[in-house]
Amino acid sequence: MDFKSFIKNRKLSDKDKQSEQEIKEKIKKFEGKSKSDIMSELVAAVEKGKRDGTLNAAELENFYNRAAPMLNEDQRKKMRDIIEKLK
């Protein structure tokens, strides 16, 4: 079995389902916003998280790993680029 099939057919725990739903809700908040608006909000949130100690490189990676399966290849590449810039 390839990785893509594994991800598609895996059984999610209740915690994973909750995390996936939370991510989908957060992503939905950005629908209809410009790329510039999204980047401004993202940078502000990351800076705030770094200042108050609630966000670090490991947290960014964790977010990427949880969100990536819900994105297409182009979106994953863009997200990876953004995360690298934010680190």
Backbone torsions as a table, in degrees:
resi	resn	phi	psi	omega
1	MET	NA	136.6	177.4
2	ASP	-84.8	167.2	-175.4
3	PHE	-62.7	-41.0	-179.0
4	LYS	-60.8	-42.9	177.7
5	SER	-66.0	-39.7	178.6
6	PHE	-59.4	-48.7	-179.6
7	ILE	-61.7	-43.3	-177.5
8	LYS	-65.3	-37.0	-173.3
9	ASN	-99.6	-0.8	-177.1
10	ARG	-70.8	153.0	177.0
11	LYS	-92.1	127.3	-179.4
12	LEU	-90.6	139.0	173.5
13	SER	-74.0	167.3	178.0
14	ASP	-58.8	-38.9	179.7
15	LYS	-64.9	-42.7	178.3
16	ASP	-63.7	-41.0	179.0
17	LYS	-63.3	-40.7	178.6
18	GLN	-65.1	-44.7	179.0
19	SER	-62.1	-43.4	179.5
20	GLU	-62.2	-43.0	179.1
21	GLN	-64.1	-41.7	178.7
22	GLU	-61.7	-42.0	179.6
23	ILE	-65.2	-44.2	179.0
24	LYS	-60.4	-40.3	179.0
25	GLU	-65.5	-40.7	178.8
26	LYS	-65.8	-41.0	179.1
27	ILE	-65.0	-40.0	-178.7
28	LYS	-61.0	-31.1	178.8
29	LYS	-60.9	-22.6	-176.5
30	PHE	-93.9	-4.4	179.6
31	GLU	-60.7	134.7	177.8
32	GLY	85.5	-6.4	178.8
33	LYS	-89.6	152.6	178.6
34	SER	-73.3	161.1	177.8
35	LYS	-59.4	-39.9	180.0
36	SER	-63.2	-44.0	178.8
37	ASP	-62.9	-42.7	-179.7
38	ILE	-64.0	-45.9	-179.3
39	MET	-63.6	-39.4	178.7
40	SER	-62.1	-45.2	179.1
41	GLU	-65.2	-40.8	-179.6
42	LEU	-64.4	-47.6	179.6
43	VAL	-61.4	-43.1	179.4
44	ALA	-62.3	-42.3	-179.9
45	ALA	-66.2	-41.1	179.4
46	VAL	-66.2	-44.3	178.6
47	GLU	-60.7	-42.4	178.2
48	LYS	-62.5	-44.8	179.5
49	GLY	-62.4	-39.3	177.7
50	LYS	-66.2	-42.0	-179.3
51	ARG	-63.6	-44.4	-175.6
52	ASP	-91.4	4.2	174.1
53	GLY	79.3	12.6	-179.0
54	THR	-96.3	-1.9	-178.9
55	LEU	-141.4	134.2	176.5
56	ASN	-143.9	-178.4	-177.3
57	ALA	-58.8	-38.2	179.8
58	ALA	-64.5	-38.6	178.1
59	GLU	-66.1	-39.5	176.9
60	LEU	-61.9	-43.3	178.2
61	GLU	-64.0	-41.0	178.4
62	ASN	-60.9	-44.4	178.4
63	PHE	-61.5	-45.3	178.9
64	TYR	-58.3	-47.4	-177.5
65	ASN	-63.7	-33.2	178.2
66	ARG	-78.0	-34.8	-175.9
67	ALA	-86.2	-30.5	-173.1
68	ALA	-53.2	-42.1	-179.3
69	PRO	-62.0	-18.3	-179.2
70	MET	-93.2	-0.5	-176.2
71	LEU	-111.1	155.7	173.5
72	ASN	-82.1	175.6	-174.1
73	GLU	-60.0	-43.6	-179.8
74	ASP	-62.6	-42.9	179.1
75	GLN	-64.4	-39.8	177.8
76	ARG	-62.7	-41.7	179.0
77	LYS	-62.8	-44.4	179.3
78	LYS	-63.4	-42.5	-179.9
79	MET	-64.1	-41.0	179.2
80	ARG	-61.5	-45.1	178.8
81	ASP	-59.8	-43.8	-179.3
82	ILE	-63.3	-45.6	-178.6
83	ILE	-62.5	-40.9	179.1
84	GLU	-62.7	-37.8	178.4
85	LYS	-69.1	-33.9	-177.5
86	LEU	-76.7	-24.3	-179.8
87	LYS	-66.3	NA	NA
